[in-house]
């Protein structure tokens, strides 16, 4: 029996956006799970990466009645958009980290959260650059297909490219965190003063990992505009995005790369499923579905904190021999 094309496209969207969140979770897990740096500005780096990519690769979009236009028209290759998104987000992370990384954890969280909200507010109000709340349109796709199944092929291409990105990131990050450099990160997380006592420049290591995490969040922004060729700052980059990534890493398991990916697919799967149920549920029950999802996520967090605080996939224990 043939599967309905619409169902395949819908599932493809779920996988695509799960990959977006998985990339964000990998970046945050590198910062917090392995190094102990609590970054509350995930949405800000995500936004910077998305807008950098969109502005770099979109064709000219002149102002018109009802549309303010936006900075762009460079029509760079899509791969160049990915590189620029990572570069700009990584450099921004360095600029933010230099004055804030020496702050205590709670102050660092406040500073990075404020940064994310400032960036989002600027994106909303800077219409000549970002098109404001109307958003950037006409973002090119990875590949263009024609014919009756063009939407299915387009979605399948995004999923395939995303799968390759996740695989490459997993292999590279696994090598990094298992290297001597990665062992220093875990030492910083466990006892920064003791790590400094053995001659390690902990600020330099924290700066590096904050920049790498920021670059990964920028890459997630690029992949986001590949999955959804429309960009607006009001809802897509709200603080709830940062909260969702925290939940994904906690549920999946901090300090575990597989846990970040699994947590992203699981937690976003609850949101995606709630949307499907909302469409299928009776009219009287439909408005309650999103709140039921939040209750399920909250209950899941409580159960995990009580019975498995390390997350579904706990961090591998290392024993000195």
Secondary structure as UniProt FT lines:
FT   HELIX           5..28
FT   HELIX           29..33
FT   TURN            34..35
FT   HELIX           42..57
FT   TURN            65..66
FT   HELIX           78..100
FT   TURN            101..102
FT   HELIX           105..125
FT   HELIX           127..130
FT   HELIX           132..134
FT   TURN            148..149
FT   HELIX           150..177
FT   HELIX           180..190
FT   HELIX           192..197
FT   TURN            198..199
FT   HELIX           202..227
FT   HELIX           233..236
FT   HELIX           239..252
FT   TURN            254..255
FT   HELIX           257..280
FT   HELIX           283..286
FT   TURN            287..288
FT   HELIX           289..307
FT   TURN            309..310
//
